Amino acid sequence: MESEAIQVLLVDDDAGLRDLLRKFFQQRGIEFSVLHNATNIANRLALERPSIVVLDVMMPGVDGLTALRQLREAGDTIPVIMLTSLADEMDRVVGLEFGADDYLGKPFTPLELLARIKAVLRRHSGQPSPAVNGRQGIYRFGRFRLDLAARALFCDDKRIKLTGTNYALLEVLVTHPMETLSRTKLLDMLYGPDADITERGMDLAVWRLRRLLEEDPSQPCVIQTVRGVGYMFAPSDGGDGNEKSV
């Protein structure tokens, strides 16, 4: 589904998040509307049928899980992505049992939410996922394996815990190997051109990712600094012939 055809309804009581996401999606030509709470979500959907609903779990009054359950019990099958705290694993489990199509832990980047939205809409339309990550959607570098379909990073056979920002940054780097990416370009790719994130914030995100990937983060080999410009992902080859090596 092309971005121009997507219509998103965000249900969240966080005004700052609503404003950030509205700007991000509108800059990309995506129709975007909001509800401040879930009390009248059924009435809203009777008047407006977006492509997808992004529904926060924790809200005053009717919470997101209750709203989702009510929608599904009424027979409404509109795609729904739940926004949850990273710590609230039970909310994710309950949300999926109630009929959520996906969940996204806070904090997250707008780019990550857009990727989830497109994936959910592809599943609903029966379209295959784009083959941007090789045949199996897996990248190997050194001892690491990044599975884009599962949104998971493994070192040998051990899964490495990633925040939303960790994952989004790593995906950008892995899909642009041996390419010098300026801090400005990275910020644009992750957050959009008008995001209120400084280059110092980008440096901090890189530093955190280096702590997961580098044997010695103070002397990085995988995520190299290009002095005065930005960063370059310089992976070692760990491929096995069946998965994409970078």
MOFEN-V515364 format. One record per helix or strand of 3 or more residues. SS is the DSSP state (helix for helix, strand for strand). FROM is the first residue (numbers start at 1). TO is the last residue. Records with the same first field share a line. If there is no record, write none. Layout:
SS = FROM-TO + FROM-TO
//
This chain:
helix = 3-5 + 15-27 + 41-47 + 64-73 + 89-98 + 110-125 + 164-174 + 183-191 + 199-213 + 217-219
strand = 7-11 + 31-35 + 52-56 + 79-85 + 102-106 + 138-141 + 144-147 + 152-155 + 158-160 + 180-182 + 223-226 + 230-233
//
